[in-house]
Amino acid sequence: MNAHTNLTPRLDKAQDTDWWRGAVIYQIYPRSYQDSNGDGIGDLLGITQRLPHIASLGVDAIWISPFFTSPMKDFGYDVSDYCDVDPMFGSLADFDALVSTAHQLGIKVLIDLVLSHTSDEHPWFKESRASRDNPRADWYVWADPKEDGTPPNNWLSIFGGPAWHWDARREQYYLHNFLVEQPDLNFHNPDVQTALLDVVRFWLDRGVDGFRLDTINFYVHDAELRSNPALPKEKRNANIAPSVNPYNHQEHLYSKNRPENLEFLKKFRALLDEYPGSTCVGEVGDAQRGLEIMGEYTQGDDKAHMCYAFEFLAKDQLTATRVVEVLSKVDEVAADGWACWAFSNHDVMRHVSRWDLPPAAQRLYATLMMSLRGSACIYQGEELGLPEADVAFEDLQDPYGIEFWPEFKGRDGCRTPMVWEPSNQNGGFSSHAPWLPVSHDHLNRSVSAQEEDPAALLHHYRRAIAFRRTHPALVKGGHSGLKADGNVLSFTRTHGGQTLFCAFNMSDQPGTIDMPKGTWLQVGTELGSAAPQADGKLHLGPWQPALALKA
């Protein structure tokens, strides 16, 4: 435990059922956070051990990637028992201890629910594939072949190849939008929806505060199994799948994004509403309509509380113009919805490497994240400025990377173990060789090393989160005046009687803009904020923000 840790529960948030709006969420990839038993794999007790570090950041909640029983073909995103903990991560008792400790520290707990598909080792699927007339025969998406024996349509898997796999027992194909070992559930069957909602209730009764919903727009498929149309080359992008993946060649009208999905989300939300203060954040995986779907899924109070799309997780450089473009689109298609922004997560290259950010830019981007309208999600190690790890092919674990190597190296580079101390090659993560090697480049950026350095990025993240928490306009306010003057991004945040002007020079060259009319008081000096000048101008150094309160 370090001196920065605040062990006082934040009771104001605990009593606020709207706490999620503007919250800062810290994502944990459990395999790689902290190993408590020396087997080289992170676990729940390890997370509990490190909760004081998370509390010291001042975040509102943690999101834990899957820890359910699983054969680990996709590292927990292939669930074989939704209501138990995989032994590699511990036990239900360990999870209860984690929740209790987090709540004592004032931290909410969100868990990652994978509802669109299960593992092929789930008892539901084993029963379903046994015959065409058993009680769970239509719990998954089964279809007869075409006359020539080929799959029923042209749908593709996001992990490469057809989305259909032949099963000799039923002499039918089953749908898998991801790995062959991840068969898709049939949401057109009401019994499937009921069973999944029972899973949700199980974890709510266990004390969780909400859920991250994996692949929220993949739940429902087209009942008529119509083929997807081709997507013109000029409309393709690599936001959710690498360009080498043929998945990008289709417009996924029928394999996902179905309007029937909204009816299930309404049932899901009604259940959450029985537990005041519980929330959810959905992952919208779509390269063309991500923001529109985010709007559809979050507008009103009867669907998801918030969603994130991949615009800020994409490879495209995050310029002032790009931020204005994305936020303006959100205003257009999701004005009454709520976004949850992230720059990094367990599925994409770490943004420090993706955008090649020098240290000053890393600080600016952290300040920007805490100034955007919406909630914010930071990924473990982001607070340390960890770059993408270079994982050798022989060390790869991710089937996605193995399939598309070397043009796409997969997701292992952002999943390497958290570094706590530089004392040994394992970075304080484990006493045993870890499941993925610790990057040499990460060791000198460890938590203990940065605690000792007042200029370290870790302290800047704490200051940026604290600044957000003390300014209601940043937490729950609206925004206006979105503008890009060259490389300088600016907007105004307003809530109640508070108005805050925010500007960010997103380049390594000085920038100058006009201040809005009125009297403005410089704030955020601890974040390097520039002061308005007497000439009514704002002169920004490279990668410098300016934050000012209206008097």
DAKA-V321742 format. One record per residue. N is the residue number from 1. RES is the residue in one letter. PSI is psi in whole degrees, 0 to 359 (NA if undefined). Layout:
# DAKA-V321742
N,RES,PSI ; N,RES,PSI
This chain:
# DAKA-V321742
1,M,138 ; 2,N,172 ; 3,A,341 ; 4,H,347 ; 5,T,130 ; 6,N,109 ; 7,L,4 ; 8,T,120 ; 9,P,142 ; 10,R,84 ; 11,L,332 ; 12,D,321 ; 13,K,322 ; 14,A,330 ; 15,Q,358 ; 16,D,106 ; 17,T,345 ; 18,D,21 ; 19,W,332 ; 20,W,335 ; 21,R,107 ; 22,G,5 ; 23,A,156 ; 24,V,122 ; 25,I,138 ; 26,Y,117 ; 27,Q,134 ; 28,I,128 ; 29,Y,102 ; 30,P,329 ; 31,R,337 ; 32,S,16 ; 33,Y,301 ; 34,Q,128 ; 35,D,121 ; 36,S,346 ; 37,N,11 ; 38,G,26 ; 39,D,4 ; 40,G,1 ; 41,I,132 ; 42,G,159 ; 43,D,177 ; 44,L,319 ; 45,L,328 ; 46,G,318 ; 47,I,314 ; 48,T,319 ; 49,Q,327 ; 50,R,5 ; 51,L,326 ; 52,P,325 ; 53,H,316 ; 54,I,318 ; 55,A,325 ; 56,S,340 ; 57,L,336 ; 58,G,17 ; 59,V,163 ; 60,D,331 ; 61,A,161 ; 62,I,148 ; 63,W,122 ; 64,I,121 ; 65,S,165 ; 66,P,137 ; 67,F,12 ; 68,F,164 ; 69,T,131 ; 70,S,146 ; 71,P,355 ; 72,M,32 ; 73,K,325 ; 74,D,35 ; 75,F,50 ; 76,G,344 ; 77,Y,11 ; 78,D,94 ; 79,V,131 ; 80,S,349 ; 81,D,110 ; 82,Y,342 ; 83,C,27 ; 84,D,165 ; 85,V,135 ; 86,D,136 ; 87,P,332 ; 88,M,337 ; 89,F,348 ; 90,G,224 ; 91,S,171 ; 92,L,325 ; 93,A,321 ; 94,D,321 ; 95,F,317 ; 96,D,320 ; 97,A,321 ; 98,L,312 ; 99,V,315 ; 100,S,315 ; 101,T,317 ; 102,A,315 ; 103,H,323 ; 104,Q,330 ; 105,L,3 ; 106,G,22 ; 107,I,127 ; 108,K,158 ; 109,V,117 ; 110,L,140 ; 111,I,158 ; 112,D,112 ; 113,L,128 ; 114,V,89 ; 115,L,344 ; 116,S,335 ; 117,H,163 ; 118,T,183 ; 119,S,155 ; 120,D,356 ; 121,E,2 ; 122,H,138 ; 123,P,327 ; 124,W,315 ; 125,F,322 ; 126,K,318 ; 127,E,318 ; 128,S,320 ; 129,R,352 ; 130,A,328 ; 131,S,173 ; 132,R,358 ; 133,D,21 ; 134,N,167 ; 135,P,335 ; 136,R,24 ; 137,A,325 ; 138,D,29 ; 139,W,343 ; 140,Y,173 ; 141,V,99 ; 142,W,146 ; 143,A,145 ; 144,D,154 ; 145,P,165 ; 146,K,172 ; 147,E,328 ; 148,D,8 ; 149,G,356 ; 150,T,167 ; 151,P,159 ; 152,P,338 ; 153,N,190 ; 154,N,13 ; 155,W,143 ; 156,L,150 ; 157,S,143 ; 158,I,341 ; 159,F,7 ; 160,G,137 ; 161,G,183 ; 162,P,152 ; 163,A,10 ; 164,W,140 ; 165,H,131 ; 166,W,133 ; 167,D,116 ; 168,A,333 ; 169,R,315 ; 170,R,352 ; 171,E,46 ; 172,Q,166 ; 173,Y,148 ; 174,Y,152 ; 175,L,136 ; 176,H,107 ; 177,N,345 ; 178,F,234 ; 179,L,157 ; 180,V,327 ; 181,E,9 ; 182,Q,72 ; 183,P,140 ; 184,D,136 ; 185,L,153 ; 186,N,97 ; 187,F,353 ; 188,H,349 ; 189,N,116 ; 190,P,333 ; 191,D,327 ; 192,V,315 ; 193,Q,317 ; 194,T,316 ; 195,A,321 ; 196,L,322 ; 197,L,330 ; 198,D,323 ; 199,V,316 ; 200,V,314 ; 201,R,323 ; 202,F,314 ; 203,W,327 ; 204,L,319 ; 205,D,336 ; 206,R,354 ; 207,G,5 ; 208,V,155 ; 209,D,357 ; 210,G,193 ; 211,F,147 ; 212,R,128 ; 213,L,106 ; 214,D,138 ; 215,T,55 ; 216,I,334 ; 217,N,5 ; 218,F,358 ; 219,Y,311 ; 220,V,135 ; 221,H,163 ; 222,D,122 ; 223,A,335 ; 224,E,357 ; 225,L,41 ; 226,R,144 ; 227,S,148 ; 228,N,143 ; 229,P,160 ; 230,A,149 ; 231,L,123 ; 232,P,144 ; 233,K,323 ; 234,E,345 ; 235,K,354 ; 236,R,148 ; 237,N,169 ; 238,A,30 ; 239,N,318 ; 240,I,349 ; 241,A,144 ; 242,P,155 ; 243,S,338 ; 244,V,354 ; 245,N,123 ; 246,P,349 ; 247,Y,328 ; 248,N,351 ; 249,H,358 ; 250,Q,152 ; 251,E,115 ; 252,H,66 ; 253,L,328 ; 254,Y,337 ; 255,S,347 ; 256,K,183 ; 257,N,28 ; 258,R,143 ; 259,P,334 ; 260,E,341 ; 261,N,328 ; 262,L,326 ; 263,E,321 ; 264,F,318 ; 265,L,326 ; 266,K,320 ; 267,K,318 ; 268,F,313 ; 269,R,322 ; 270,A,322 ; 271,L,315 ; 272,L,325 ; 273,D,342 ; 274,E,346 ; 275,Y,84 ; 276,P,134 ; 277,G,349 ; 278,S,156 ; 279,T,175 ; 280,C,151 ; 281,V,124 ; 282,G,143 ; 283,E,116 ; 284,V,106 ; 285,G,91 ; 286,D,130 ; 287,A,341 ; 288,Q,320 ; 289,R,26 ; 290,G,314 ; 291,L,321 ; 292,E,317 ; 293,I,321 ; 294,M,318 ; 295,G,313 ; 296,E,323 ; 297,Y,343 ; 298,T,350 ; 299,Q,138 ; 300,G,175 ; 301,D,28 ; 302,D,13 ; 303,K,216 ; 304,A,147 ; 305,H,317 ; 306,M,158 ; 307,C,162 ; 308,Y,143 ; 309,A,187 ; 310,F,11 ; 311,E,319 ; 312,F,3 ; 313,L,3 ; 314,A,170 ; 315,K,334 ; 316,D,132 ; 317,Q,136 ; 318,L,87 ; 319,T,170 ; 320,A,317 ; 321,T,319 ; 322,R,319 ; 323,V,316 ; 324,V,318 ; 325,E,313 ; 326,V,312 ; 327,L,327 ; 328,S,321 ; 329,K,321 ; 330,V,318 ; 331,D,328 ; 332,E,316 ; 333,V,350 ; 334,A,39 ; 335,A,324 ; 336,D,5 ; 337,G,192 ; 338,W,124 ; 339,A,156 ; 340,C,112 ; 341,W,145 ; 342,A,149 ; 343,F,335 ; 344,S,154 ; 345,N,191 ; 346,H,356 ; 347,D,352 ; 348,V,159 ; 349,M,137 ; 350,R,138 ; 351,H,336 ; 352,V,320 ; 353,S,322 ; 354,R,322 ; 355,W,5 ; 356,D,61 ; 357,L,125 ; 358,P,168 ; 359,P,318 ; 360,A,324 ; 361,A,324 ; 362,Q,319 ; 363,R,317 ; 364,L,316 ; 365,Y,326 ; 366,A,318 ; 367,T,318 ; 368,L,312 ; 369,M,319 ; 370,M,359 ; 371,S,351 ; 372,L,148 ; 373,R,126 ; 374,G,182 ; 375,S,167 ; 376,A,140 ; 377,C,125 ; 378,I,148 ; 379,Y,140 ; 380,Q,132 ; 381,G,343 ; 382,E,323 ; 383,E,347 ; 384,L,355 ; 385,G,31 ; 386,L,131 ; 387,P,170 ; 388,E,133 ; 389,A,145 ; 390,D,108 ; 391,V,124 ; 392,A,152 ; 393,F,320 ; 394,E,344 ; 395,D,355 ; 396,L,141 ; 397,Q,333 ; 398,D,119 ; 399,P,332 ; 400,Y,314 ; 401,G,321 ; 402,I,322 ; 403,E,318 ; 404,F,10 ; 405,W,146 ; 406,P,356 ; 407,E,328 ; 408,F,122 ; 409,K,6 ; 410,G,197 ; 411,R,4 ; 412,D,330 ; 413,G,338 ; 414,C,1 ; 415,R,6 ; 416,T,159 ; 417,P,147 ; 418,M,144 ; 419,V,121 ; 420,W,328 ; 421,E,152 ; 422,P,10 ; 423,S,333 ; 424,N,173 ; 425,Q,337 ; 426,N,359 ; 427,G,24 ; 428,G,3 ; 429,F,319 ; 430,S,155 ; 431,S,358 ; 432,H,161 ; 433,A,124 ; 434,P,163 ; 435,W,330 ; 436,L,143 ; 437,P,145 ; 438,V,135 ; 439,S,133 ; 440,H,323 ; 441,D,342 ; 442,H,335 ; 443,L,320 ; 444,N,1 ; 445,R,17 ; 446,S,163 ; 447,V,311 ; 448,S,323 ; 449,A,319 ; 450,Q,330 ; 451,E,327 ; 452,E,352 ; 453,D,107 ; 454,P,336 ; 455,A,3 ; 456,A,154 ; 457,L,325 ; 458,L,316 ; 459,H,327 ; 460,H,318 ; 461,Y,318 ; 462,R,317 ; 463,R,320 ; 464,A,319 ; 465,I,319 ; 466,A,320 ; 467,F,316 ; 468,R,314 ; 469,R,330 ; 470,T,2 ; 471,H,98 ; 472,P,329 ; 473,A,328 ; 474,L,330 ; 475,V,307 ; 476,K,3 ; 477,G,165 ; 478,G,176 ; 479,H,157 ; 480,S,169 ; 481,G,31 ; 482,L,128 ; 483,K,143 ; 484,A,111 ; 485,D,94 ; 486,G,240 ; 487,N,3 ; 488,V,121 ; 489,L,137 ; 490,S,152 ; 491,F,168 ; 492,T,136 ; 493,R,136 ; 494,T,137 ; 495,H,128 ; 496,G,233 ; 497,G,10 ; 498,Q,130 ; 499,T,128 ; 500,L,125 ; 501,F,132 ; 502,C,130 ; 503,A,146 ; 504,F,119 ; 505,N,104 ; 506,M,50 ; 507,S,172 ; 508,D,15 ; 509,Q,149 ; 510,P,154 ; 511,G,150 ; 512,T,134 ; 513,I,165 ; 514,D,139 ; 515,M,149 ; 516,P,158 ; 517,K,151 ; 518,G,180 ; 519,T,125 ; 520,W,138 ; 521,L,127 ; 522,Q,132 ; 523,V,171 ; 524,G,27 ; 525,T,330 ; 526,E,346 ; 527,L,8 ; 528,G,21 ; 529,S,136 ; 530,A,157 ; 531,A,141 ; 532,P,144 ; 533,Q,164 ; 534,A,336 ; 535,D,6 ; 536,G,8 ; 537,K,161 ; 538,L,116 ; 539,H,114 ; 540,L,133 ; 541,G,174 ; 542,P,133 ; 543,W,37 ; 544,Q,138 ; 545,P,166 ; 546,A,130 ; 547,L,128 ; 548,A,136 ; 549,L,138 ; 550,K,129 ; 551,A,NA
